[in-house]
Amino acid sequence: MTVSLPMATEILPAEDGEAEGCVQCQRGSKLVLFVTGKCHWGCDYCPLSDNRRESPDMFANERRCSTWDEVIEEGHAMRATGTGITGGDPMLDMEKSLEAVHQLKSAFGPEHHIHLYTSIPFQVDRASDFGAAGLDEIRFHLLDGTLEKYLPVIQACSDAGINVGVELPCEPDKEEQLFALLDTLHASPVQFLNLNELEITVGNQQNMDVRGFNLSGGITAAAEGSADLALRLKEAANDLDFHLKFCSARYKDAGQLRARFKRRGQANLRPYEVLSDDDTIVFGAIPTSLEDAKDDVEELRQELAIADGWIRYDAQHQRIELPLSLAEELAEVMSVAVHLIEVHPTHDRLEVGMVHLNSHR
């Protein structure tokens, strides 16, 4: 039997029983809060980049943050409806993770949905602290693939009013263990199981080679066999009392990440900017020195009757920014270079493209 997976630049409808954290993530409305890079487990499939691995730094989406105010600012910048707390392992800095829940609920209100990932079967008496703080959902990564040592804290979290799930990579060589896990979860307080398609990345490729995993083909980073196994597990879980969701590598990149970028871009467009079909921000630009900037901007504003806010000088990049449509017209008559600029809709507005609109360099 061949099963086609939906693909994946649009937001998919939620499945019955799907975790709220997943629903919001698919819409691109969840802030991703990386509280710490600390992790002791050394999982060979870990895709974490070198600049975050074991780092004490905090990131809100792609933004490195040193204060809670910066985290909250990033949440407002993308109109976040919730937050996913991740790492590393957030519970290796438990107090910081607990403070994150307090800060986010205080800033955005009790309806702001927060979920947290951990691999640690932490002390059961701390579950009530997180429940009281307002943590909505917790997802356990079972280090040995079995539930037994996690059951006490899973029950404690459930008793504290926290929705409890399990989230794992779908490893093609763990088929027997994963099928056995289904029956164990059926008789537990676990409400959902999320299986992520195993990915082969720069950070884990050597380890994946040792285990004999190959790319499944195409432009995806998915490991061959992972999706097939996940779909068979999903079919087997149809009659069990928890929800099983499979998230493909392609959808995580082309769907969830792109939806978040689009949401942030729409919320932060300057009047002269537009969102491209690729959900990047594009605008026109004319290189201008700081010394000449004031006069040049004023001349363009008067000559073209440009309203306030539709033209600005970027001192960092030493360029006048204005609508692309105007830049295209000016490129035909101006004796200086005129550019199309393309940036990511992230806090640092990473520049990903520049096109010369006339012959000047």
C-alpha positions in Angstrom: 0.0 0.0 0.0 1.3 3.5 -0.9 0.2 6.4 1.3 0.7 10.0 0.1 1.5 12.5 2.7 0.0 16.0 2.4 2.5 18.6 1.4 2.7 21.3 3.0 3.0 24.9 2.5 -0.6 25.5 3.7 -1.9 25.1 7.2 -3.4 21.6 7.6 -6.7 21.2 9.5 -6.4 19.9 13.0 -7.1 16.2 13.6 -9.7 15.1 16.2 -7.9 14.8 19.5 -4.8 16.6 18.4 -2.8 18.4 21.1 -3.5 22.2 21.3 0.3 22.9 21.1 0.4 21.2 17.7 -2.7 23.1 16.4 -1.1 26.4 17.3 2.3 25.5 16.0 0.8 24.5 12.6 -0.8 27.9 12.4 2.6 29.5 13.0 1.3 31.3 16.1 3.6 29.6 18.7 6.7 31.4 19.9 9.6 29.0 20.1 11.4 29.6 23.4 14.8 27.9 23.6 15.6 28.3 27.3 18.9 26.4 27.5 21.2 24.3 25.3 22.1 22.1 28.3 21.5 18.4 27.7 23.3 15.4 29.1 21.8 12.7 27.0 23.8 12.8 23.8 21.1 11.3 21.6 22.8 10.4 18.3 19.9 11.7 16.2 19.9 15.2 17.9 19.7 17.8 15.1 20.7 20.8 17.3 23.2 23.1 15.7 26.7 23.7 17.2 25.9 27.3 18.2 23.1 26.2 20.5 24.4 22.8 21.7 25.3 23.2 25.5 24.8 26.9 25.2 23.5 28.8 28.2 21.9 31.4 25.9 18.2 31.9 25.5 16.5 32.3 22.1 13.0 33.5 21.3 12.4 32.2 17.7 15.7 33.2 16.0 16.4 36.0 18.3 19.1 35.7 21.0 17.7 37.1 24.3 19.3 38.1 27.5 16.2 39.4 29.3 12.5 38.4 29.7 11.5 41.7 28.2 13.2 40.7 24.9 11.4 37.4 24.9 8.1 39.1 25.5 8.9 41.7 22.8 9.4 38.9 20.3 6.2 37.3 21.3 4.3 40.5 20.6 6.2 40.9 17.3 4.7 37.7 16.0 1.3 38.1 17.8 2.0 34.8 19.6 -1.0 32.8 20.9 1.2 30.4 22.7 4.8 29.3 23.4 6.7 26.1 23.1 9.5 25.8 25.6 12.4 23.7 24.3 16.2 23.2 24.5 18.5 21.3 25.1 16.4 20.0 28.0 14.4 22.8 29.7 14.3 20.8 32.9 18.1 20.9 33.3 17.4 24.6 34.2 14.1 24.0 35.9 13.8 27.3 37.7 14.4 29.2 34.5 11.8 27.2 32.8 9.3 27.7 35.6 10.1 31.5 35.5 9.4 31.4 31.7 5.9 30.1 32.3 5.3 32.8 34.9 6.6 35.5 32.7 4.7 34.4 29.6 1.4 34.0 31.5 1.8 37.4 33.1 2.6 39.1 29.8 0.0 37.4 27.6 -2.7 36.2 29.9 -3.9 32.8 31.0 -5.2 31.9 27.5 -1.6 32.0 26.2 -1.0 28.2 25.6 2.4 26.9 26.8 3.8 23.5 26.2 7.2 22.2 27.3 9.5 19.3 26.2 11.7 17.3 28.5 13.5 13.9 28.7 13.7 14.0 32.4 11.5 12.0 34.8 11.8 14.9 37.3 10.7 15.0 41.0 7.0 14.4 41.2 6.5 17.3 43.7 7.6 19.8 41.1 4.7 19.0 38.8 2.4 21.0 41.0 4.7 24.0 40.7 4.3 24.0 36.9 0.6 23.3 37.1 0.1 26.3 39.5 2.2 28.5 37.2 -0.1 27.7 34.3 1.8 25.2 32.2 -0.8 23.8 29.8 1.0 20.8 28.2 4.1 18.7 28.8 5.7 16.4 26.3 8.1 13.6 27.5 10.8 12.3 25.3 11.4 8.7 26.6 15.1 8.2 26.5 14.9 4.4 26.5 11.7 4.3 24.5 9.7 2.9 27.4 7.3 4.4 29.8 7.9 2.8 33.2 10.3 5.2 34.9 8.3 8.2 33.6 4.9 7.0 34.9 5.1 8.7 38.4 5.8 12.2 37.0 3.4 11.7 34.2 0.6 10.9 36.7 1.7 13.9 38.9 1.6 16.2 35.9 -1.9 14.9 35.0 -3.1 15.4 38.6 -1.7 19.0 38.4 -4.0 19.7 35.4 -1.3 19.6 32.8 -2.1 17.7 29.5 0.6 15.0 29.1 2.0 13.6 25.9 5.0 11.7 24.6 7.0 13.0 21.6 9.6 10.9 19.8 11.5 10.6 16.6 10.2 7.7 14.5 13.4 5.7 14.2 13.1 3.0 11.5 15.2 0.5 13.5 13.0 0.8 16.6 9.8 -0.7 15.1 9.3 -3.4 17.7 9.8 -1.1 20.6 7.5 1.6 19.1 4.7 -0.9 18.5 5.1 -2.2 22.1 4.9 1.4 23.4 1.4 1.8 21.9 -0.1 -0.8 24.3 1.7 0.8 27.3 0.4 4.3 26.4 -3.2 2.9 26.1 -3.3 2.1 29.8 -1.6 5.4 31.0 -2.6 9.0 31.6 -0.8 10.0 28.3 -3.2 11.8 26.0 -1.2 12.0 22.8 1.8 10.6 21.1 3.6 12.7 18.5 6.0 11.0 16.1 8.4 13.2 14.2 9.9 12.0 11.0 13.6 11.2 11.7 15.8 13.8 10.0 19.4 13.6 8.8 21.1 16.9 9.4 24.6 18.4 9.5 24.6 17.9 13.2 23.8 14.2 13.2 24.8 12.9 9.8 27.8 10.9 10.9 25.8 9.1 13.6 23.0 8.4 11.1 25.5 7.0 8.7 26.8 4.6 11.4 23.2 3.4 11.9 22.8 2.8 8.2 20.1 5.4 7.6 19.8 7.1 4.2 17.9 10.1 3.0 14.5 9.2 1.6 15.1 11.3 -1.5 14.0 14.6 -3.0 14.6 17.8 -1.1 13.7 16.6 2.3 16.1 15.7 5.2 13.9 12.8 6.2 15.5 9.4 6.9 14.3 6.6 4.6 11.7 4.3 6.3 10.7 6.7 9.0 7.4 7.9 7.4 6.4 4.4 6.4 6.8 3.2 10.0 5.0 6.2 11.5 2.0 5.7 9.2 1.7 2.0 10.2 1.9 2.9 13.8 -0.8 5.6 13.3 -3.1 3.0 11.7 -2.5 0.6 14.6 -3.4 3.3 17.2 -6.8 4.1 15.7 -8.7 2.2 18.4 -6.5 3.2 21.4 -7.4 5.9 23.9 -4.8 8.5 22.9 -4.2 10.5 19.8 -1.2 9.7 17.5 0.1 12.4 15.3 2.8 12.1 12.6 4.7 15.2 11.7 6.8 14.9 8.5 10.1 16.7 8.1 8.9 18.4 5.0 5.8 19.8 6.8 7.9 21.0 9.8 10.0 23.1 7.4 7.6 24.0 4.6 4.5 24.3 6.8 5.1 25.2 10.4 8.3 27.2 10.1 7.0 29.0 7.0 3.7 29.8 8.7 5.5 31.4 11.6 7.7 33.4 9.3 4.6 34.6 7.4 2.8 35.5 10.6 5.7 37.6 11.8 6.2 39.2 8.5 2.6 40.3 8.2 2.7 41.7 11.7 5.9 43.8 11.1 5.8 45.0 7.5 6.8 48.6 7.1 4.5 50.6 4.8 6.9 50.4 1.8 7.5 46.6 2.2 5.6 43.6 0.8 5.6 40.0 1.6 6.8 37.8 -1.3 5.3 34.5 -2.4 8.1 32.8 -0.4 7.1 34.7 2.8 10.2 36.9 2.7 10.1 40.7 2.9 11.0 42.7 -0.3 11.6 46.4 -0.9 13.6 48.8 -3.1 16.8 50.4 -2.0 19.3 53.1 -3.2 22.8 53.0 -1.7 23.5 56.4 -0.1 26.2 57.6 2.3 25.3 58.8 5.7 26.6 62.3 4.8 24.2 62.6 1.8 21.3 60.7 3.3 19.2 63.6 4.6 19.3 65.6 1.4 18.7 62.6 -0.8 15.7 61.4 1.1 14.2 64.8 1.1 14.7 65.2 -2.6 13.1 61.9 -3.4 10.2 62.6 -1.0 9.4 65.9 -2.7 10.0 64.8 -6.3 7.9 61.7 -6.0 5.4 63.0 -3.4 6.1 60.1 -1.0 4.1 60.1 2.2 5.7 59.8 5.6 6.6 56.3 6.5 7.0 55.2 2.9 10.7 56.1 2.7 13.4 55.8 5.3 17.2 55.7 5.6 18.9 52.6 7.0 22.1 53.9 8.5 23.4 50.4 9.2 23.3 49.4 5.6 23.7 52.9 4.3 20.8 52.8 1.9 17.5 54.6 1.3 14.6 52.1 1.5 11.3 52.7 -0.5 8.6 50.7 -2.3 9.8 48.3 -4.8 7.4 49.6 -7.5 9.1 53.1 -7.1 12.5 51.6 -7.2 11.8 49.8 -10.4 10.6 53.1 -12.0 13.7 54.9 -10.7 16.0 52.2 -12.0 15.2 53.2 -15.5 16.2 56.9 -15.1 18.7 57.1 -12.3 22.4 57.2 -12.8 23.1 55.4 -9.5 22.5 51.8 -8.5 19.0 50.8 -7.5 18.4 47.4 -5.8 15.7 45.0 -4.9 16.4 43.8 -1.3 15.0 40.5 0.2 15.1 39.8 3.9 13.8 37.1 6.3 10.9 38.4 8.5 13.0 37.6 11.7 14.2 40.0 14.4 17.6 40.4 12.7 16.1 40.7 9.2 18.7 38.5 7.7 19.4 39.6 4.1 18.9 36.7 1.7 18.9 38.4 -1.7 19.8 41.5 -3.6 19.0 42.1 -7.2 20.5 45.0 -9.3 17.5 46.7 -11.0 19.7 48.7 -13.4 23.2 48.3 -14.9 25.1 50.1 -12.0 27.2 48.1 -9.5 
